[in-house]
Amino acid sequence: MTSSPDTDAAVVVAPAIEVAGLSVTFTAGGRRPEPVVALRDVDLRVDAGEFVAVVGPSGCGKSTLLRVLAGLTPSGATVGGTATVPTGSSAWMPQRDGLLPWRRALANALVGARIAGIDRTSALARARELFDEFGLSGFERSWPHELSGGMRQRLALLRTCLPGRPVLLLDEPFGALDALTRRRMNTWLAGLDLVGHGRPHARTVVLVTHDVDEALLLADRVVVLSDRPGRVVLDLRVRSGDHDRARRTLLAALDPQTALSRPERARGAAPTVP
């Protein structure tokens, strides 16, 4: 909350994303003999200009959460609670790059802008700027199969950014890459300055990842979901120079039983968070 210097009246800045009591249940049918509760009573607020990473065990509902935020409720799911993202404000990048093999790199980059109804001349000019910014300059006429895995993911992210949506929803964008390429991509993305890091009216990012180190490198905050049904068990603000302590805290939240020392397990004590 901020106040105006002229009137001293309180001004409330609306969050970019607000989730309250969100629960998602997949109904029985097909390969699901029983209903599956993917998320339960999830609360989450993301302010404009924040970069928030969501981590958690496999199957805890991370990707489901991102799909709901993107307005893409999974088939066969019932949703309770609320997930508020201003209409038309978000762009979603799935795990696979989804490049069209019959389009060259520049034409692939323009797909999202075309769907968004952006003027082709403006979109083309902006795309050429982003090719340089994303380290893809000179590959505009390359076919997808001619690009490395890291380059394909850069192109997919470029396509996601091009329409200029204020909210980016990134689902494991580098999950399919080998460890070395993924590390390089994380370093590249950290230096890209996608967000405003808390500045109002700046771009906001929510990243789903399995990688704690990736989350700590990129995010202002890291949210940990529990085993299914996913619920928020930790919301940690990342402070510069405190990554070792933050990493221990995240690992303890992800696997509290392993975080217990042997004497504590023997006494049946609850896990402590450093």
The 8 nearest C-alpha neighbors of each residue, nearest first, counted from 0:
[[1, 11, 10, 12, 9, 2, 13, 8],
 [2, 0, 10, 9, 11, 3, 12, 8],
 [3, 1, 9, 7, 8, 10, 4, 0],
 [2, 4, 7, 5, 6, 8, 9, 1],
 [3, 5, 7, 6, 2, 8, 1, 9],
 [6, 4, 3, 7, 8, 2, 9, 10],
 [5, 7, 8, 3, 4, 2, 9, 10],
 [8, 6, 3, 2, 4, 5, 9, 10],
 [9, 7, 6, 2, 3, 10, 5, 4],
 [8, 10, 2, 1, 7, 11, 0, 3],
 [11, 9, 1, 2, 0, 8, 12, 3],
 [10, 12, 0, 13, 9, 1, 2, 14],
 [13, 11, 10, 14, 0, 1, 199, 46],
 [12, 14, 11, 15, 46, 47, 16, 17],
 [15, 13, 46, 16, 45, 47, 17, 12],
 [14, 16, 47, 46, 45, 84, 13, 17],
 [17, 15, 45, 84, 14, 44, 83, 18],
 [16, 18, 44, 83, 43, 82, 14, 45],
 [19, 17, 82, 43, 42, 81, 83, 44],
 [18, 20, 42, 81, 21, 80, 41, 82],
 [21, 19, 40, 80, 41, 42, 22, 81],
 [20, 22, 80, 41, 40, 19, 79, 81],
 [23, 21, 39, 38, 79, 40, 78, 80],
 [22, 24, 78, 38, 37, 77, 36, 79],
 [25, 23, 36, 77, 76, 35, 37, 26],
 [26, 24, 76, 35, 75, 34, 36, 77],
 [25, 27, 34, 75, 76, 24, 28, 35],
 [28, 26, 34, 33, 31, 32, 25, 29],
 [27, 29, 31, 32, 30, 26, 33, 34],
 [28, 30, 31, 27, 32, 26, 33, 75],
 [29, 31, 28, 32, 27, 33, 34, 26],
 [30, 32, 27, 28, 33, 29, 34, 35],
 [33, 31, 27, 28, 30, 34, 29, 26],
 [34, 32, 27, 31, 35, 26, 28, 25],
 [33, 35, 27, 26, 25, 36, 31, 24],
 [36, 34, 25, 24, 37, 33, 26, 27],
 [35, 37, 24, 228, 38, 23, 25, 34],
 [36, 38, 228, 60, 23, 24, 227, 35],
 [39, 37, 229, 228, 22, 23, 60, 36],
 [38, 40, 22, 230, 41, 228, 229, 21],
 [41, 39, 20, 21, 22, 230, 42, 38],
 [40, 42, 21, 20, 230, 39, 231, 19],
 [43, 41, 19, 18, 20, 40, 21, 44],
 [42, 44, 18, 17, 41, 19, 45, 16],
 [43, 45, 17, 16, 18, 46, 14, 42],
 [46, 44, 16, 15, 14, 17, 49, 43],
 [45, 47, 14, 15, 49, 48, 44, 16],
 [48, 46, 15, 199, 203, 49, 200, 201],
 [47, 49, 195, 197, 201, 203, 196, 202],
 [50, 48, 196, 197, 203, 47, 46, 51],
 [49, 51, 204, 218, 219, 203, 205, 194],
 [52, 50, 205, 220, 218, 221, 219, 49],
 [53, 51, 206, 221, 214, 218, 205, 207],
 [52, 54, 222, 207, 221, 223, 206, 208],
 [55, 53, 223, 208, 209, 207, 222, 224],
 [54, 56, 224, 223, 225, 59, 253, 209],
 [57, 55, 59, 226, 58, 225, 253, 54],
 [58, 56, 59, 55, 209, 226, 60, 61],
 [57, 59, 60, 56, 227, 226, 61, 37],
 [60, 58, 227, 229, 226, 57, 56, 61],
 [59, 61, 63, 37, 58, 62, 229, 38],
 [62, 60, 64, 63, 59, 207, 65, 53],
 [61, 63, 65, 64, 60, 66, 170, 207],
 [62, 64, 60, 66, 61, 65, 67, 73],
 [65, 63, 61, 67, 62, 66, 60, 68],
 [64, 66, 62, 68, 63, 67, 69, 61],
 [65, 67, 71, 69, 63, 68, 64, 72],
 [66, 68, 70, 72, 64, 69, 71, 65],
 [67, 69, 65, 66, 70, 64, 82, 84],
 [70, 68, 66, 67, 71, 65, 91, 89],
 [69, 71, 67, 68, 72, 66, 84, 65],
 [72, 70, 66, 67, 69, 73, 68, 65],
 [71, 73, 67, 70, 66, 74, 76, 63],
 [74, 72, 76, 71, 75, 66, 63, 67],
 [73, 75, 76, 72, 25, 77, 71, 26],
 [74, 76, 25, 26, 73, 77, 24, 27],
 [77, 75, 25, 24, 74, 73, 26, 23],
 [76, 78, 24, 23, 25, 79, 75, 26],
 [79, 77, 23, 22, 76, 24, 80, 21],
 [78, 80, 22, 21, 23, 81, 77, 20],
 [79, 81, 21, 20, 19, 22, 78, 82],
 [80, 82, 19, 18, 21, 83, 20, 79],
 [81, 83, 18, 17, 68, 19, 84, 21],
 [84, 82, 17, 16, 18, 81, 85, 68],
 [83, 85, 16, 86, 15, 68, 82, 17],
 [86, 84, 88, 87, 83, 15, 89, 16],
 [87, 85, 88, 84, 89, 83, 70, 69],
 [86, 88, 89, 85, 164, 90, 84, 115],
 [87, 89, 164, 86, 85, 165, 166, 90],
 [90, 88, 166, 164, 167, 87, 165, 69],
 [89, 91, 167, 164, 168, 159, 166, 92],
 [92, 90, 168, 169, 167, 69, 93, 89],
 [91, 93, 169, 170, 168, 159, 90, 94],
 [94, 92, 170, 95, 91, 169, 172, 96],
 [93, 95, 171, 170, 172, 96, 92, 174],
 [96, 94, 97, 93, 172, 175, 92, 152],
 [95, 97, 155, 98, 152, 94, 151, 93],
 [98, 96, 95, 99, 155, 93, 94, 100],
 [99, 97, 96, 100, 107, 143, 155, 151],
 [98, 100, 101, 102, 97, 107, 143, 103],
 [101, 99, 102, 143, 98, 142, 144, 103],
 [100, 102, 99, 103, 142, 143, 98, 107],
 [103, 101, 100, 99, 106, 107, 104, 142],
 [102, 104, 142, 140, 106, 141, 105, 107],
 [105, 103, 107, 139, 106, 141, 140, 142],
 [104, 106, 139, 108, 107, 103, 140, 109],
 [105, 107, 109, 103, 108, 104, 102, 110],
 [108, 106, 104, 105, 109, 110, 102, 103],
 [107, 109, 158, 105, 106, 110, 104, 157],
 [108, 110, 106, 112, 107, 111, 113, 158],
 [111, 109, 113, 107, 112, 108, 114, 106],
 [112, 110, 114, 113, 109, 158, 115, 162],
 [111, 113, 162, 115, 109, 117, 114, 110],
 [112, 114, 116, 110, 115, 111, 117, 109],
 [113, 115, 111, 116, 112, 110, 117, 109],
 [116, 114, 112, 113, 117, 111, 162, 110],
 [117, 115, 113, 114, 112, 118, 119, 111],
 [116, 118, 112, 115, 113, 119, 122, 162],
 [117, 119, 121, 120, 122, 116, 113, 112],
 [120, 118, 122, 121, 123, 117, 113, 112],
 [119, 121, 123, 122, 118, 124, 117, 125],
 [122, 120, 124, 118, 123, 119, 125, 117],
 [121, 123, 119, 125, 120, 124, 126, 118],
 [124, 122, 126, 120, 125, 121, 119, 127],
 [123, 125, 121, 127, 126, 122, 120, 128],
 [124, 126, 128, 122, 123, 127, 121, 129],
 [127, 125, 123, 129, 128, 124, 122, 130],
 [126, 128, 130, 124, 129, 125, 123, 131],
 [129, 127, 125, 126, 131, 130, 132, 124],
 [128, 130, 132, 126, 131, 127, 133, 125],
 [131, 129, 135, 136, 127, 133, 128, 132],
 [130, 132, 136, 129, 134, 128, 133, 135],
 [131, 133, 129, 130, 134, 128, 135, 191],
 [134, 132, 130, 131, 135, 129, 153, 157],
 [133, 135, 131, 132, 136, 130, 153, 129],
 [136, 134, 130, 133, 138, 131, 137, 150],
 [135, 137, 131, 130, 138, 134, 139, 127],
 [136, 138, 139, 135, 140, 130, 131, 141],
 [139, 137, 141, 140, 136, 135, 104, 105],
 [138, 140, 105, 104, 141, 137, 136, 103],
 [141, 139, 103, 138, 104, 105, 142, 137],
 [142, 140, 138, 103, 104, 139, 145, 143],
 [141, 143, 103, 145, 144, 104, 140, 102],
 [144, 142, 145, 146, 100, 104, 141, 103],
 [145, 143, 146, 142, 100, 147, 141, 151],
 [144, 146, 143, 142, 141, 147, 138, 151],
 [147, 145, 143, 144, 150, 151, 148, 142],
 [148, 146, 150, 149, 151, 145, 144, 143],
 [149, 147, 151, 150, 152, 146, 176, 180],
 [148, 150, 152, 151, 147, 153, 180, 184],
 [151, 149, 153, 147, 152, 148, 146, 154],
 [150, 152, 154, 148, 153, 149, 146, 147],
 [153, 151, 155, 149, 154, 150, 96, 156],
 [154, 152, 150, 156, 151, 155, 157, 149],
 [153, 155, 157, 151, 152, 156, 150, 158],
 [156, 154, 152, 158, 96, 157, 153, 151],
 [157, 155, 159, 153, 158, 154, 152, 160],
 [156, 158, 154, 160, 159, 155, 161, 153],
 [157, 159, 108, 155, 161, 156, 160, 111],
 [160, 158, 156, 157, 161, 90, 92, 155],
 [161, 159, 157, 158, 163, 162, 156, 164],
 [160, 162, 158, 163, 159, 157, 112, 126],
 [163, 161, 112, 164, 160, 111, 115, 159],
 [164, 162, 161, 160, 165, 159, 90, 112],
 [163, 165, 88, 89, 166, 162, 90, 160],
 [166, 164, 202, 88, 203, 89, 163, 167],
 [167, 165, 89, 203, 164, 202, 204, 88],
 [168, 166, 204, 90, 89, 91, 203, 169],
 [169, 167, 91, 205, 204, 90, 92, 206],
 [170, 168, 206, 92, 172, 91, 205, 207],
 [169, 171, 207, 93, 94, 172, 92, 206],
 [172, 170, 174, 208, 94, 207, 173, 169],
 [171, 173, 94, 170, 174, 169, 152, 93],
 [174, 172, 171, 176, 175, 181, 152, 184],
 [173, 175, 171, 176, 172, 94, 181, 208],
 [176, 174, 173, 177, 94, 95, 172, 171],
 [177, 175, 181, 173, 174, 180, 178, 148],
 [176, 178, 180, 179, 181, 175, 174, 182],
 [177, 179, 181, 180, 182, 176, 183, 174],
 [180, 178, 182, 181, 177, 183, 176, 184],
 [181, 179, 183, 182, 177, 178, 184, 176],
 [180, 182, 184, 178, 179, 183, 176, 173],
 [183, 181, 185, 179, 184, 180, 178, 186],
 [182, 184, 180, 186, 181, 185, 187, 179],
 [183, 185, 187, 181, 182, 186, 188, 180],
 [184, 186, 188, 182, 187, 183, 189, 181],
 [185, 187, 183, 189, 184, 188, 182, 190],
 [186, 188, 184, 190, 185, 189, 183, 191],
 [189, 187, 191, 185, 190, 186, 184, 192],
 [190, 188, 186, 217, 187, 191, 185, 192],
 [191, 189, 188, 187, 192, 186, 193, 185],
 [190, 192, 188, 189, 193, 187, 132, 133],
 [193, 191, 194, 190, 189, 195, 188, 196],
 [192, 194, 191, 202, 195, 204, 188, 203],
 [195, 193, 202, 48, 192, 196, 203, 201],
 [194, 196, 48, 201, 198, 197, 202, 49],
 [197, 195, 48, 49, 194, 198, 50, 219],
 [196, 198, 48, 49, 195, 199, 47, 46],
 [197, 199, 195, 48, 201, 196, 200, 47],
 [200, 198, 47, 201, 48, 197, 195, 46],
 [199, 201, 47, 198, 48, 202, 165, 195],
 [202, 200, 48, 195, 199, 198, 47, 194],
 [201, 203, 165, 194, 48, 166, 195, 47],
 [202, 204, 48, 166, 49, 47, 194, 50],
 [205, 203, 50, 167, 166, 168, 51, 206],
 [204, 206, 51, 168, 52, 50, 169, 167],
 [205, 207, 52, 169, 170, 53, 168, 51],
 [208, 206, 53, 170, 171, 52, 54, 169],
 [207, 209, 171, 210, 54, 53, 206, 170],
 [210, 208, 54, 211, 55, 207, 56, 171],
 [209, 211, 213, 208, 212, 214, 54, 174],
 [212, 210, 214, 213, 215, 209, 246, 54],
 [213, 211, 215, 214, 210, 216, 246, 217],
 [214, 212, 216, 210, 211, 215, 217, 185],
 [213, 215, 211, 212, 217, 52, 216, 218],
 [216, 214, 212, 213, 217, 218, 211, 237],
 [217, 215, 213, 214, 212, 218, 189, 185],
 [218, 216, 214, 189, 215, 213, 219, 50],
 [217, 219, 50, 51, 220, 214, 52, 215],
 [218, 220, 50, 237, 51, 236, 49, 196],
 [221, 219, 236, 51, 218, 237, 235, 52],
 [220, 222, 52, 235, 51, 53, 234, 236],
 [221, 223, 234, 53, 233, 52, 54, 235],
 [224, 222, 54, 233, 55, 232, 231, 53],
 [225, 223, 231, 55, 230, 229, 232, 54],
 [224, 226, 229, 230, 55, 232, 227, 59],
 [225, 227, 59, 229, 56, 228, 224, 55],
 [228, 226, 59, 229, 37, 225, 58, 38],
 [227, 229, 37, 38, 36, 39, 226, 59],
 [230, 228, 38, 227, 59, 225, 224, 226],
 [229, 231, 224, 41, 225, 39, 38, 232],
 [230, 232, 224, 233, 223, 41, 225, 222],
 [233, 231, 223, 224, 225, 230, 252, 234],
 [234, 232, 223, 222, 231, 235, 252, 224],
 [233, 235, 222, 221, 223, 236, 220, 232],
 [236, 234, 221, 220, 233, 237, 222, 245],
 [235, 237, 220, 219, 238, 221, 234, 218],
 [238, 236, 219, 220, 235, 239, 215, 245],
 [239, 237, 241, 240, 236, 242, 219, 245],
 [238, 240, 241, 237, 242, 219, 215, 216],
 [239, 241, 242, 238, 243, 237, 244, 245],
 [242, 240, 239, 238, 244, 243, 245, 237],
 [241, 243, 245, 244, 246, 240, 215, 239],
 [244, 242, 246, 245, 241, 247, 240, 248],
 [243, 245, 247, 246, 242, 241, 248, 273],
 [246, 244, 242, 248, 243, 247, 249, 241],
 [245, 247, 243, 249, 248, 244, 242, 250],
 [248, 246, 250, 244, 245, 249, 251, 243],
 [247, 249, 245, 251, 246, 250, 272, 273],
 [250, 248, 252, 246, 251, 247, 253, 245],
 [249, 251, 253, 247, 252, 248, 254, 246],
 [250, 252, 255, 258, 248, 254, 249, 253],
 [253, 251, 249, 250, 255, 254, 248, 233],
 [252, 254, 250, 251, 249, 255, 55, 223],
 [255, 253, 251, 252, 256, 257, 250, 258],
 [256, 254, 251, 258, 257, 252, 270, 253],
 [257, 255, 258, 259, 254, 270, 251, 264],
 [256, 258, 259, 255, 254, 251, 260, 270],
 [257, 259, 255, 251, 256, 270, 254, 260],
 [260, 258, 270, 257, 256, 263, 264, 261],
 [259, 261, 263, 262, 264, 258, 257, 270],
 [260, 262, 264, 263, 265, 259, 266, 257],
 [263, 261, 265, 264, 260, 266, 259, 267],
 [262, 264, 266, 268, 260, 265, 261, 259],
 [265, 263, 267, 261, 266, 262, 259, 268],
 [264, 266, 262, 263, 267, 261, 268, 260],
 [267, 265, 263, 264, 268, 262, 261, 269],
 [268, 266, 264, 265, 263, 269, 262, 270],
 [269, 267, 263, 266, 264, 270, 265, 259],
 [268, 270, 271, 267, 259, 263, 264, 255],
 [271, 269, 259, 255, 258, 268, 272, 256],
 [272, 270, 273, 269, 259, 258, 251, 255],
 [271, 273, 248, 251, 270, 252, 247, 258],
 [272, 248, 271, 247, 244, 251, 245, 249]]
